[in-house]
Amino acid sequence: MEQDANQAVPARLKPLWKLPGFIPFILVAFINALVDLGHKIVIQNTLFKSYDGPEQIWLTALVNALILMPFILFFSPAGYLSDRFPKARVMQLMAAVAIVLALMITLSYYRGWFVTAFVLTFVLAIQSAIYSPAKYGYIREIAGDDRLSAGNGWLQAVTIVAILSGIVFFSLLFETLLAGIEVVNRPPEEILPLIAPLGWLLVFCTTVSFLLTLRLSRQFMHFTPSAFDWKAYISGDLLRRNLQRIIGSRVILATVVGLSLFWSISQVMVAVYPAYVKEHIGELNTFIIQGSMAMSGIGIMLGSIVVARLSAKGIRQRLVPIGAVLISLGLVLLPLFSHLLPSALMFFIIGFGGALVIVPLNALMQLHAPRDQLGTVLAGSNFLQNIAMLFFLMLTVISAWLQMPSLILLVLLATLAVLGTLAAFWKIPL
């Protein structure tokens, strides 16, 4: 009788983790973010050891640009695949592709093929670009509209845990493998073979992720039975039509603008802050530097959990301007400190405020997107967000070429955050 009663409980009344496919899905999201971040950290830390000043800034910005470009170039196909096929199938295929890419990355590490490893950053990002709309669309299918914000909160928290894990473990292992070896200013081709065993960790993670995708629930079969219009894609007409689905909705467009601003600021901060620390604080250990920046991830994780609990009965839009204030506060105070400990606290504040912004905005966007066009809307959001981030990174590269001090760039980020806060209060007054 008790078993029958449990089976009779409606899905909307069950805890999220008891819903079919939720736990495997969360673990897949965790591993996918871990792998993406792990390879990126290896490349960035290698650049940090090999280069200084403006050259380090623009090369780091280029790495981030390679990660963003696929979300722009493959926007329409990614949205189509997510809407056309069951989202669990799309994630399974991309998990299998990730195994192959991890093996190729590992080979490039051992052979010292830095350019190849650099290019594979772009290829791995293509896999993520196709995977992303399916991931965010799947969370709506699991959680439903009434718990969409809570589902996004847990997804964001788990993703940030993965990013933190990637930053901490890959940086720690990177420094451990180089312990006692003088590598500063050595060519990256000489550094990669020294840290090559890290590649096998990527292979292991991608294999586990693929096995977990086989356990995703198959009961969600919302998809659009239509063929991909290659002619419209090549001519740009498909891009125009798909973007109109975002621009035509004031709510969706506003969420995309807010998300784009936050992630653009984050991208520039990641590219600039290590060079700022090297120049003004004198710290050279990548584990310590990445660890202080990782506090933003802890902030996002805890903030996402707070938002998830506050949003059990609906989306809390008024958290957005509060989060914007915290982001501005952290960015304004960040350049005032000459030690990494208080800087780490500022990163935590920025991350916590970021969670109060991005979780409700993601939920609002998913809620207002038509179900049969959800994948396209999410891919379109990725497209516009990555256009914004790429634009900001290009400005960063230009600033580095012009020898603009890293401190000035941090001050400009703080100014932009303050302007974004004023806009948030205008759109969503408390």
Sequence and secondary structure as in RCSB ss.txt:
>XXXX:A:sequence
MEQDANQAVPARLKPLWKLPGFIPFILVAFINALVDLGHKIVIQNTLFKSYDGPEQIWLTALVNALILMPFILFF
SPAGYLSDRFPKARVMQLMAAVAIVLALMITLSYYRGWFVTAFVLTFVLAIQSAIYSPAKYGYIREIAGDDRLSA
GNGWLQAVTIVAILSGIVFFSLLFETLLAGIEVVNRPPEEILPLIAPLGWLLVFCTTVSFLLTLRLSRQFMHFTP
SAFDWKAYISGDLLRRNLQRIIGSRVILATVVGLSLFWSISQVMVAVYPAYVKEHIGELNTFIIQGSMAMSGIGI
MLGSIVVARLSAKGIRQRLVPIGAVLISLGLVLLPLFSHLLPSALMFFIIGFGGALVIVPLNALMQLHAPRDQLG
TVLAGSNFLQNIAMLFFLMLTVISAWLQMPSLILLVLLATLAVLGTLAAFWKIPL
>XXXX:A:secstr
 HHHHHHHS GGGS GGGSTTHHHHHHHHHHHHHHHHHHHHHHHHHHHHH  HHHHHHHHHHHHHHHHHHHHHTH
HHHHHHHHHS HHHHHHHHHHHHHHHHHHHHHHHHHT HHHHHHHHHHHHHHHHHHHHHHHHHHHHHH GGGHHH
HHHHHHHHHHHHHHHIIIIIHHHHHHHTTT   TT  HHHHGGGGTTHHHHHHHHHHHHHHHHTTS         
    HHHHHHTHHHHHHHHHHHT HHHHHHHHHHHHHHHHHHHHHHHHHHHIIIII    HHHHHHHHHHHHHHH
HHHHHHHHHHTTTS  TTHHHHHHHHHHHHHHHGGG SSHHHHHHHHHHHHHHHHHHHHHHHHHHHHHS GGGHH
HHHHHHHHHHHHHHHHHHHHHHHHHHTT  HHHHHHHHHHHHHHHHHHHHHHS  
